[in-house]
Amino acid sequence: MDKHRCGWCVGDPLYEEYHDKEWGVPVLEDALLFEFLVLETFQAGLSWITVLRKRENFRLAFDNFDYQRIATYDQNKIDALLANPGIIRNKLKVNATVSNAKSFMDVQEEFASFSNYIWGFVNGKPIRNAWEHYKQAPATTPLSDTISKDLKKRGFKFVGSTVMYAFMQAVGIVNDHEVSCFRYTEV
């Protein structure tokens, strides 16, 4: 018998693997938090599967999501990224990624890690929702509004409340697995 999964991922092997292994798992490592921040930034206005299918191309194009290197990208590197057909070639999002890498390091300096900063919004404890169906989960919450506003104040771009709620779901700050999903109690 197959395990029950959240309805949003069923039927696509890449989606199912991401759901089964990553989505909603609490992420504490700054490098992986930055990767998800980049990917969620590029997802704005698009479907997550579009980004997921290009994830390895993003990894190659953006130096394995090394925020210290990305913060030093010059116009030549940005132009090369905008010419790369393997990624989403959106000038504003590419430029935001470079800018966000710098802001990310500023947050690290202030809080000792980005993880300390982002998990501080929930006192280090994931929010556990209890949705019967994935479509019950909101697109934004007062908390995602607060995080978005604070990040924008710190110079981050493309971190609207919807993007931040998706980020919170991805990195396990919020557990939005359906209660009948086998991952609900695992994460």
Backbone as ProteinMPNN parsed JSONL, in Angstrom:
{"seq_chain_A": "MDKHRCGWCVGDPLYEEYHDKEWGVPVLEDALLFEFLVLETFQAGLSWITVLRKRENFRLAFDNFDYQRIATYDQNKIDALLANPGIIRNKLKVNATVSNAKSFMDVQEEFASFSNYIWGFVNGKPIRNAWEHYKQAPATTPLSDTISKDLKKRGFKFVGSTVMYAFMQAVGIVNDHEVSCFRYTEV", "coords_chain_A": {"N_chain_A": [[0.84, -1.188, 0.0], [0.554, 2.183, -0.861], [2.025, 5.073, 0.66], [0.215, 7.771, 2.098], [0.345, 10.954, 0.674], [0.704, 14.556, 0.705], [-1.625, 16.263, -1.295], [-0.688, 18.089, -3.243], [1.683, 17.222, -4.392], [1.418, 14.774, -5.596], [1.873, 12.411, -8.161], [3.982, 13.377, -9.682], [7.213, 12.389, -9.98], [9.551, 13.897, -9.204], [8.479, 15.98, -7.657], [7.278, 14.403, -5.652], [9.536, 13.196, -4.481], [10.877, 15.468, -3.489], [8.907, 16.363, -1.687], [8.807, 14.12, 0.045], [11.364, 14.009, 1.161], [12.4, 16.58, 1.765], [10.591, 18.857, 2.04], [9.262, 20.826, 4.531], [10.942, 19.885, 6.477], [12.754, 20.819, 9.278], [15.192, 23.247, 8.77], [18.353, 24.192, 9.691], [20.846, 24.978, 8.921], [22.773, 27.578, 7.64], [23.683, 27.713, 4.936], [21.902, 26.084, 3.497], [19.504, 27.329, 4.127], [19.913, 29.728, 2.774], [19.981, 28.768, 0.138], [17.293, 27.911, -0.182], [16.064, 30.376, 0.137], [16.942, 31.727, -2.15], [15.829, 30.058, -4.16], [13.076, 30.264, -3.579], [12.759, 32.981, -4.043], [13.104, 33.083, -6.824], [10.905, 31.608, -7.494], [8.732, 33.235, -7.18], [5.714, 34.186, -8.515], [5.683, 32.052, -10.219], [5.319, 28.464, -10.745], [6.211, 26.064, -8.223], [7.247, 23.654, -9.133], [8.436, 24.333, -11.517], [10.713, 25.718, -10.684], [11.914, 23.724, -9.165], [12.573, 21.83, -11.109], [14.64, 23.124, -12.324], [16.535, 23.321, -10.425], [19.135, 22.099, -10.097], [20.469, 23.318, -12.204], [20.396, 25.949, -11.303], [22.013, 25.591, -9.058], [24.521, 25.073, -10.21], [24.874, 27.434, -11.736], [24.852, 29.436, -9.797], [27.126, 29.056, -8.213], [26.932, 26.867, -6.361], [25.162, 27.951, -4.54], [26.655, 29.604, -2.883], [26.711, 32.081, -0.79], [28.648, 33.94, -0.048], [30.32, 34.121, -2.274], [28.414, 34.83, -4.193], [27.675, 37.367, -3.335], [29.726, 38.881, -4.304], [29.424, 39.039, -7.014], [29.918, 40.483, -10.177], [28.98, 42.758, -12.866], [29.54, 41.367, -15.246], [29.284, 38.671, -14.491], [26.602, 38.677, -13.73], [25.427, 39.28, -16.203], [26.135, 36.942, -17.566], [24.617, 35.087, -16.127], [22.061, 35.979, -16.822], [22.029, 35.221, -19.429], [21.912, 32.53, -19.318], [20.265, 29.703, -20.233], [19.423, 27.67, -18.598], [18.418, 28.493, -16.191], [15.945, 30.565, -14.513], [15.58, 33.427, -16.157], [15.427, 36.241, -15.025], [15.932, 39.52, -14.697], [15.526, 41.254, -12.477], [15.236, 39.419, -10.384], [17.668, 38.04, -10.442], [19.463, 40.128, -9.859], [18.427, 40.738, -7.341], [19.14, 38.446, -5.951], [21.92, 38.689, -5.717], [22.073, 41.04, -4.208], [20.61, 40.169, -1.979], [22.328, 38.244, -0.974], [24.329, 39.776, 0.152], [22.861, 41.135, 2.13], [22.088, 38.939, 3.62], [24.505, 38.125, 4.763], [24.924, 40.351, 6.363], [22.871, 40.004, 8.227], [23.751, 37.621, 9.368], [26.041, 38.552, 10.636], [24.942, 40.215, 12.569], [23.301, 38.477, 14.091], [24.769, 36.218, 14.609], [24.159, 33.991, 13.113], [22.156, 33.304, 10.199], [20.229, 31.473, 10.65], [19.74, 31.662, 13.434], [18.481, 34.141, 13.419], [16.155, 33.785, 11.689], [14.817, 31.591, 12.803], [14.342, 32.642, 15.235], [11.95, 34.009, 15.11], [10.04, 32.16, 15.724], [10.763, 31.231, 18.135], [12.519, 29.09, 17.881], [10.971, 26.831, 17.52], [9.038, 24.833, 15.437], [5.953, 25.75, 13.83], [3.034, 23.948, 14.016], [0.621, 23.104, 11.963], [-2.736, 21.91, 11.258], [-3.985, 20.753, 8.82], [-6.554, 19.323, 6.898], [-6.653, 19.126, 4.183], [-4.378, 20.128, 1.68], [-5.022, 22.512, 0.385], [-6.171, 24.085, 2.264], [-4.236, 25.436, 3.606], [-2.878, 28.656, 4.212], [-1.888, 31.406, 2.018], [-0.459, 33.453, 3.014], [0.454, 34.655, 6.291], [-0.002, 36.394, 9.446], [2.539, 36.154, 10.634], [4.243, 35.613, 8.425], [3.919, 38.022, 7.159], [5.153, 39.729, 9.021], [7.824, 38.751, 9.04], [8.502, 39.203, 6.353], [8.313, 42.037, 6.208], [10.352, 42.714, 8.015], [12.624, 41.615, 6.792], [12.673, 43.104, 4.409], [13.152, 45.622, 5.47], [15.734, 45.2, 6.182], [16.997, 45.222, 3.787], [16.525, 43.166, 1.963], [15.201, 41.766, -1.08], [12.371, 40.798, -3.132], [10.983, 39.334, -1.224], [8.33, 39.088, -0.408], [5.271, 38.604, 1.489], [3.936, 36.239, 0.638], [5.986, 34.809, -0.648], [7.627, 34.496, 1.549], [6.035, 32.911, 3.215], [5.927, 30.536, 1.76], [8.643, 29.924, 1.878], [8.891, 29.514, 4.657], [7.351, 27.192, 4.886], [8.882, 25.436, 3.31], [11.344, 25.243, 4.69], [10.636, 24.216, 7.099], [9.784, 25.851, 9.191], [7.167, 26.139, 9.468], [4.862, 23.51, 9.665], [3.066, 22.287, 7.237], [2.109, 19.948, 6.204], [-0.488, 17.734, 5.199], [-2.664, 16.387, 7.682], [-3.114, 13.688, 7.365], [-0.993, 12.865, 5.887], [1.929, 10.923, 5.511], [4.281, 12.172, 6.225], [3.609, 14.129, 8.045], [3.784, 13.581, 10.861], [6.404, 12.837, 10.909], [8.062, 15.007, 10.444]], "CA_chain_A": [[0.0, 0.0, 0.0], [1.317, 3.425, -0.926], [1.86, 6.028, 1.744], [-0.543, 8.96, 1.712], [1.121, 12.191, 0.58], [-0.041, 15.782, 0.447], [-2.147, 16.234, -2.655], [-0.011, 18.972, -4.201], [2.881, 16.627, -5.0], [1.124, 13.439, -6.113], [1.875, 12.179, -9.605], [5.233, 13.802, -10.305], [8.279, 11.796, -9.16], [10.427, 14.923, -8.639], [7.686, 16.602, -6.603], [7.112, 13.44, -4.564], [10.816, 13.053, -3.794], [11.074, 16.699, -2.722], [7.951, 16.296, -0.583], [9.135, 13.034, 0.974], [12.68, 14.143, 1.787], [12.833, 17.928, 2.139], [9.58, 19.865, 2.354], [8.798, 20.864, 5.897], [11.967, 19.425, 7.415], [13.423, 21.992, 9.832], [16.535, 23.536, 8.252], [19.082, 25.079, 10.596], [22.121, 25.353, 8.3], [22.673, 28.815, 6.866], [23.87, 27.49, 3.495], [20.658, 25.551, 2.929], [18.508, 28.392, 4.244], [20.135, 30.661, 1.668], [19.534, 28.102, -1.09], [15.835, 27.998, -0.261], [15.71, 31.777, -0.06], [17.16, 31.989, -3.579], [14.843, 29.33, -4.958], [11.751, 30.86, -3.356], [12.78, 34.263, -4.738], [12.867, 32.83, -8.251], [9.593, 31.002, -7.658], [7.7, 34.275, -7.13], [4.942, 34.31, -9.738], [5.785, 30.822, -11.008], [5.028, 27.261, -9.963], [7.381, 25.512, -7.553], [7.825, 22.577, -9.943], [9.305, 24.987, -12.506], [11.983, 25.985, -10.003], [12.485, 22.444, -8.752], [13.165, 21.197, -12.298], [15.845, 23.877, -12.681], [17.334, 23.474, -9.206], [20.547, 21.764, -10.334], [21.02, 24.383, -13.052], [20.632, 27.068, -10.392], [23.156, 25.24, -8.212], [25.726, 25.288, -11.028], [24.98, 28.836, -12.146], [25.073, 30.284, -8.628], [28.261, 28.59, -7.407], [26.453, 26.018, -5.269], [24.467, 28.844, -3.608], [27.637, 30.163, -1.955], [26.321, 33.487, -0.643], [29.835, 34.8, 0.006], [30.728, 34.355, -3.668], [27.334, 35.538, -4.901], [27.718, 38.775, -2.916], [30.786, 39.57, -5.051], [29.177, 38.985, -8.454], [29.972, 41.747, -10.904], [28.035, 42.839, -13.981], [29.83, 40.304, -16.204], [28.674, 37.444, -13.971], [25.15, 38.867, -13.82], [25.083, 39.133, -17.625], [26.244, 35.511, -17.886], [23.435, 34.437, -15.549], [20.894, 36.363, -17.613], [22.13, 34.524, -20.708], [21.905, 31.091, -19.031], [18.921, 29.169, -20.466], [19.105, 26.644, -17.612], [17.774, 29.089, -15.015], [14.914, 31.557, -14.796], [16.386, 34.611, -16.483], [14.711, 37.44, -14.655], [16.961, 40.475, -14.279], [15.262, 41.741, -11.124], [15.477, 38.328, -9.435], [19.118, 37.793, -10.414], [20.054, 41.232, -9.09], [17.987, 40.585, -5.951], [19.923, 37.366, -5.345], [23.224, 39.264, -5.359], [21.804, 41.97, -3.11], [20.188, 39.392, -0.814], [23.51, 37.573, -0.407], [24.982, 40.773, 1.005], [21.999, 41.338, 3.291], [22.153, 37.681, 4.366], [25.726, 38.183, 5.574], [24.705, 41.374, 7.392], [22.057, 39.364, 9.268], [24.647, 36.684, 10.065], [26.929, 39.319, 11.509], [24.166, 40.741, 13.689], [22.666, 37.423, 14.9], [25.713, 35.09, 14.637], [23.788, 33.138, 11.972], [20.832, 33.587, 9.659], [19.362, 30.516, 11.334], [19.323, 32.287, 14.7], [17.547, 35.218, 13.081], [14.88, 33.344, 11.124], [14.146, 30.72, 13.774], [13.96, 33.477, 16.372], [10.559, 34.425, 14.952], [9.181, 31.107, 16.296], [11.482, 30.748, 19.32], [13.188, 27.829, 17.569], [10.019, 25.717, 17.512], [8.153, 24.902, 14.271], [4.5, 25.862, 13.968], [2.442, 22.711, 13.493], [-0.774, 23.279, 11.591], [-3.48, 20.644, 11.172], [-4.86, 20.85, 7.652], [-7.057, 18.069, 6.326], [-6.335, 19.195, 2.751], [-3.333, 21.14, 1.485], [-5.58, 23.783, -0.09], [-6.584, 24.863, 3.432], [-3.101, 26.243, 4.063], [-2.946, 30.021, 3.68], [-0.768, 31.884, 1.198], [0.288, 34.341, 3.916], [-0.03, 34.718, 7.678], [0.581, 37.563, 10.12], [3.969, 35.926, 10.834], [4.967, 35.815, 7.158], [3.9, 39.483, 6.954], [6.167, 40.303, 9.917], [9.156, 38.377, 8.538], [8.692, 39.922, 5.092], [8.59, 43.448, 6.504], [11.653, 42.833, 8.665], [13.654, 41.359, 5.779], [12.713, 44.27, 3.509], [13.811, 46.68, 6.244], [17.154, 44.849, 6.196], [17.527, 45.348, 2.432], [16.203, 42.028, 1.095], [14.246, 42.01, -2.157], [11.579, 39.631, -3.532], [10.673, 38.586, -0.01], [6.972, 39.413, -0.007], [4.679, 37.706, 2.467], [3.659, 34.938, 0.014], [7.289, 34.157, -0.82], [8.139, 34.118, 2.871], [5.277, 31.783, 3.749], [6.426, 29.345, 1.05], [9.957, 29.657, 2.476], [8.635, 28.952, 5.98], [6.913, 25.811, 4.666], [9.985, 24.646, 2.753], [12.423, 25.017, 5.659], [10.104, 23.616, 8.316], [9.355, 26.79, 10.225], [5.768, 25.754, 9.619], [4.551, 22.173, 9.144], [1.779, 22.339, 6.549], [1.711, 18.652, 5.654], [-1.833, 17.306, 5.572], [-2.562, 15.544, 8.871], [-3.115, 12.28, 6.952], [0.247, 12.602, 5.151], [2.892, 10.173, 6.319], [5.342, 13.076, 6.678], [3.111, 15.073, 9.054], [4.365, 13.296, 12.167], [7.848, 12.623, 10.767], [8.792, 16.279, 10.511]], "C_chain_A": [[0.886, 1.252, 0.0], [1.033, 4.302, 0.286], [1.035, 7.205, 1.232], [0.381, 10.178, 1.755], [0.181, 13.377, 0.441], [-0.419, 15.824, -1.034], [-1.383, 17.047, -3.679], [1.134, 18.3, -4.942], [2.606, 15.327, -5.75], [1.153, 13.41, -7.638], [3.132, 12.611, -10.328], [6.371, 13.282, -9.44], [9.216, 12.823, -8.509], [9.736, 15.628, -7.468], [7.572, 15.678, -5.396], [8.406, 13.258, -3.776], [11.115, 14.276, -2.926], [10.165, 16.698, -1.489], [8.389, 15.296, 0.482], [10.424, 13.28, 1.75], [13.012, 15.532, 2.323], [11.748, 18.835, 2.688], [9.124, 19.747, 3.799], [9.793, 20.364, 6.928], [12.692, 20.657, 7.966], [14.884, 22.111, 9.372], [17.189, 24.55, 9.18], [20.377, 25.605, 9.98], [21.935, 26.58, 7.415], [22.791, 28.59, 5.367], [22.58, 27.002, 2.85], [19.516, 26.563, 3.057], [18.667, 29.394, 3.11], [19.679, 30.043, 0.353], [18.021, 28.21, -1.239], [15.366, 29.431, -0.449], [15.86, 32.155, -1.534], [16.065, 31.326, -4.41], [13.442, 29.909, -4.791], [11.655, 32.233, -4.027], [12.467, 34.068, -6.221], [11.495, 32.232, -8.506], [8.487, 32.049, -7.701], [7.02, 34.418, -8.492], [4.96, 33.072, -10.622], [5.394, 29.628, -10.142], [6.322, 26.713, -9.379], [8.035, 24.426, -8.394], [8.747, 23.154, -11.02], [10.685, 25.226, -11.909], [12.683, 24.677, -9.652], [13.171, 21.738, -9.925], [14.465, 21.877, -12.721], [16.835, 23.991, -11.521], [18.813, 23.178, -9.428], [21.21, 22.783, -11.244], [21.306, 25.628, -12.222], [21.872, 26.816, -9.547], [24.464, 25.496, -8.963], [25.935, 26.767, -11.335], [25.355, 29.754, -10.98], [26.097, 29.69, -7.66], [27.825, 27.831, -6.157], [25.8, 26.842, -4.146], [25.392, 29.395, -2.526], [27.399, 31.668, -1.849], [27.527, 34.42, -0.578], [30.345, 35.106, -1.407], [29.684, 35.174, -4.409], [27.361, 37.027, -4.562], [28.765, 39.57, -3.691], [30.552, 39.579, -6.563], [29.211, 40.38, -9.061], [29.007, 41.687, -12.094], [28.282, 41.754, -15.021], [29.184, 38.984, -15.774], [27.151, 37.536, -14.062], [24.685, 38.714, -15.257], [25.138, 37.672, -18.059], [25.042, 34.745, -17.335], [22.189, 34.73, -16.384], [20.886, 35.708, -18.998], [22.027, 33.006, -20.549], [20.497, 30.524, -19.202], [18.498, 28.116, -19.435], [18.412, 27.166, -16.364], [16.642, 30.003, -15.467], [15.64, 32.887, -14.96], [15.587, 35.887, -16.262], [15.726, 38.403, -14.032], [16.76, 40.947, -12.84], [15.577, 40.67, -10.08], [16.962, 37.986, -9.338], [19.803, 38.876, -9.585], [19.67, 41.145, -7.615], [18.789, 39.503, -5.249], [21.289, 37.871, -4.893], [23.064, 40.194, -4.153], [21.428, 41.213, -1.833], [21.354, 38.652, -0.168], [24.241, 38.522, 0.538], [24.172, 41.001, 2.286], [22.006, 40.116, 4.204], [23.367, 37.693, 5.29], [25.628, 39.259, 6.654], [23.895, 40.799, 8.555], [22.913, 38.38, 10.063], [25.53, 37.421, 11.064], [26.184, 39.798, 12.757], [23.675, 39.645, 14.645], [23.533, 36.178, 15.076], [25.395, 34.047, 13.583], [22.432, 33.59, 11.466], [19.808, 32.682, 10.338], [18.853, 31.086, 12.657], [18.26, 33.348, 14.453], [16.185, 34.662, 12.678], [14.105, 32.456, 12.094], [13.743, 31.477, 15.036], [12.508, 33.933, 16.307], [9.583, 33.412, 15.558], [9.827, 30.498, 17.55], [12.068, 29.354, 19.108], [12.272, 26.621, 17.469], [9.069, 25.841, 16.322], [6.676, 25.037, 14.651], [3.899, 24.626, 13.301], [0.957, 22.96, 13.23], [-1.437, 21.915, 11.452], [-4.506, 20.721, 10.05], [-5.289, 19.462, 7.192], [-6.661, 17.983, 4.852], [-5.375, 20.351, 2.53], [-3.88, 22.491, 1.048], [-6.106, 24.655, 1.066], [-5.457, 25.772, 3.931], [-3.179, 27.63, 3.431], [-1.75, 30.339, 2.784], [0.138, 32.794, 2.025], [-0.311, 34.215, 5.313], [0.505, 36.009, 8.293], [2.093, 37.385, 10.351], [4.751, 36.121, 9.543], [4.981, 37.302, 6.792], [5.023, 40.137, 7.764], [7.57, 40.015, 9.412], [9.469, 39.141, 7.263], [9.068, 41.381, 5.345], [9.978, 43.624, 7.111], [12.786, 42.602, 7.66], [13.791, 42.549, 4.828], [13.427, 45.439, 4.185], [15.324, 46.464, 6.248], [17.761, 44.813, 4.79], [17.238, 44.179, 1.497], [15.138, 42.422, 0.075], [13.576, 40.688, -2.549], [11.294, 38.725, -2.337], [9.301, 39.007, 0.517], [6.414, 38.34, 0.91], [4.392, 36.318, 1.877], [4.946, 34.149, -0.182], [7.796, 33.675, 0.538], [7.342, 32.97, 3.479], [5.713, 30.486, 3.061], [7.8, 28.945, 1.584], [9.788, 28.989, 3.839], [8.191, 27.489, 5.877], [8.087, 24.937, 4.24], [11.013, 24.278, 3.811], [11.91, 24.572, 7.03], [9.765, 24.563, 9.443], [7.872, 26.562, 10.504], [5.598, 24.369, 8.991], [3.146, 22.233, 8.563], [1.465, 21.039, 5.811], [0.27, 18.37, 6.079], [-1.709, 16.353, 6.76], [-2.552, 14.06, 8.52], [-1.862, 11.886, 6.176], [1.239, 11.881, 6.065], [4.025, 11.047, 6.855], [4.907, 14.001, 7.81], [3.756, 14.834, 10.425], [5.882, 13.102, 12.097], [8.656, 13.905, 10.873], [8.341, 17.066, 11.734]], "O_chain_A": [[1.842, 1.353, 0.769], [-0.057, 4.271, 0.857], [1.145, 7.587, 0.067], [1.096, 10.404, 2.732], [-0.991, 13.219, 0.101], [0.374, 15.464, -1.904], [-1.422, 16.732, -4.868], [1.522, 18.759, -6.016], [3.476, 14.834, -6.467], [0.554, 14.25, -8.31], [3.329, 12.243, -11.486], [6.494, 13.684, -8.283], [9.631, 12.628, -7.366], [10.342, 15.843, -6.419], [7.747, 16.109, -4.257], [8.381, 13.175, -2.548], [11.548, 14.146, -1.781], [10.612, 16.999, -0.382], [8.346, 15.591, 1.676], [10.562, 12.81, 2.88], [13.822, 15.656, 3.242], [11.957, 19.512, 3.695], [8.658, 18.693, 4.231], [9.519, 20.412, 8.127], [13.198, 21.463, 7.185], [15.69, 21.201, 9.564], [16.648, 25.629, 9.423], [20.943, 26.58, 10.474], [21.055, 26.615, 6.555], [22.065, 29.218, 4.596], [22.212, 27.463, 1.77], [18.655, 26.638, 2.18], [17.677, 29.86, 2.545], [19.056, 30.721, -0.464], [17.525, 28.563, -2.31], [14.367, 29.67, -1.128], [14.996, 32.828, -2.096], [15.45, 31.966, -5.263], [12.703, 30.03, -5.768], [10.592, 32.608, -4.522], [11.662, 34.8, -6.796], [10.972, 32.335, -9.616], [7.403, 31.771, -8.213], [7.667, 34.729, -9.492], [4.314, 33.052, -11.669], [5.167, 29.774, -8.941], [7.395, 26.875, -9.961], [9.258, 24.288, -8.374], [9.735, 22.521, -11.391], [11.702, 24.967, -12.552], [13.895, 24.543, -9.823], [14.224, 21.123, -9.754], [15.295, 21.27, -13.398], [17.851, 24.679, -11.628], [19.662, 23.948, -8.98], [22.392, 23.083, -11.077], [22.33, 26.285, -12.409], [22.686, 27.717, -9.343], [25.401, 26.07, -8.408], [27.044, 27.285, -11.207], [26.087, 30.728, -11.158], [25.953, 29.806, -6.443], [28.283, 28.111, -5.049], [25.874, 26.485, -2.97], [24.968, 29.624, -1.393], [27.829, 32.435, -2.711], [27.439, 35.57, -1.007], [30.755, 36.232, -1.69], [30.015, 36.094, -5.157], [27.093, 37.86, -5.428], [28.702, 40.799, -3.733], [31.393, 40.075, -7.314], [28.618, 41.323, -8.537], [28.312, 40.692, -12.296], [27.33, 41.262, -15.626], [28.609, 38.27, -16.595], [26.491, 36.565, -14.433], [23.658, 38.084, -15.511], [24.292, 37.215, -18.826], [24.51, 33.857, -18.001], [21.367, 33.845, -16.623], [19.848, 35.654, -19.657], [22.053, 32.277, -21.541], [19.616, 30.829, -18.398], [17.334, 27.715, -19.406], [17.881, 26.39, -15.57], [16.416, 30.186, -16.663], [16.238, 33.402, -14.015], [15.133, 36.524, -17.212], [16.299, 38.127, -12.978], [17.72, 41.029, -12.073], [16.12, 40.975, -9.018], [17.454, 37.674, -8.253], [20.622, 38.578, -8.716], [20.483, 41.44, -6.74], [19.089, 39.633, -4.062], [21.758, 37.519, -3.811], [23.839, 40.126, -3.199], [21.872, 41.568, -0.741], [21.369, 38.455, 1.046], [24.715, 38.112, 1.598], [24.727, 41.053, 3.383], [21.938, 40.25, 5.426], [23.27, 37.318, 6.458], [26.186, 39.1, 7.74], [24.19, 41.067, 9.719], [22.811, 38.312, 11.288], [25.735, 36.966, 12.189], [26.729, 39.785, 13.86], [23.634, 39.849, 15.858], [23.073, 35.183, 15.636], [26.28, 33.286, 13.192], [21.65, 34.185, 12.207], [18.667, 33.081, 10.57], [17.663, 30.996, 12.957], [17.271, 33.44, 15.18], [15.168, 35.031, 13.267], [12.882, 32.557, 12.194], [12.907, 31.011, 15.81], [11.901, 34.213, 17.34], [8.442, 33.753, 15.87], [9.479, 29.394, 17.966], [12.11, 28.54, 20.03], [12.753, 25.495, 17.345], [8.366, 26.844, 16.201], [6.226, 24.502, 15.664], [4.224, 24.305, 12.158], [0.148, 23.017, 14.156], [-0.768, 20.884, 11.523], [-5.714, 20.751, 10.283], [-4.474, 18.544, 7.111], [-6.37, 16.902, 4.339], [-5.533, 21.422, 3.116], [-3.258, 23.519, 1.317], [-6.443, 25.821, 0.864], [-5.715, 26.768, 4.606], [-3.509, 27.762, 2.253], [-0.739, 29.636, 2.794], [1.338, 32.894, 1.772], [-1.429, 33.732, 5.488], [1.381, 36.65, 7.712], [2.845, 38.357, 10.273], [5.817, 36.735, 9.559], [5.938, 37.786, 6.187], [5.75, 40.991, 7.256], [8.413, 40.911, 9.356], [10.571, 39.668, 7.105], [10.026, 41.894, 4.765], [10.697, 44.563, 6.77], [13.791, 43.313, 7.68], [14.904, 42.949, 4.485], [14.205, 46.154, 3.554], [16.098, 47.419, 6.309], [18.915, 44.417, 4.624], [17.668, 44.201, 0.344], [14.295, 43.284, 0.327], [14.127, 39.609, -2.332], [11.36, 37.5, -2.441], [9.124, 39.249, 1.711], [7.024, 37.285, 1.083], [4.591, 35.316, 2.564], [4.987, 32.949, 0.09], [8.33, 32.571, 0.652], [7.908, 32.137, 4.187], [5.85, 29.453, 3.716], [8.088, 27.757, 1.727], [10.468, 28.008, 4.138], [8.602, 26.651, 6.68], [8.264, 23.831, 4.749], [11.504, 23.149, 3.841], [12.662, 24.555, 8.004], [9.482, 24.115, 10.554], [7.392, 26.764, 11.619], [6.129, 24.098, 7.914], [2.158, 22.23, 9.298], [0.645, 21.031, 4.892], [-0.139, 18.726, 7.184], [-0.747, 15.589, 6.836], [-2.038, 13.25, 9.292], [-1.681, 10.716, 5.841], [1.36, 12.204, 7.247], [4.662, 10.687, 7.845], [5.755, 14.6, 8.472], [4.219, 15.775, 11.07], [6.566, 13.193, 13.117], [9.797, 13.894, 11.336], [8.834, 18.168, 11.975]]}, "name": "protein", "num_of_chains": 1, "seq": "MDKHRCGWCVGDPLYEEYHDKEWGVPVLEDALLFEFLVLETFQAGLSWITVLRKRENFRLAFDNFDYQRIATYDQNKIDALLANPGIIRNKLKVNATVSNAKSFMDVQEEFASFSNYIWGFVNGKPIRNAWEHYKQAPATTPLSDTISKDLKKRGFKFVGSTVMYAFMQAVGIVNDHEVSCFRYTEV"}
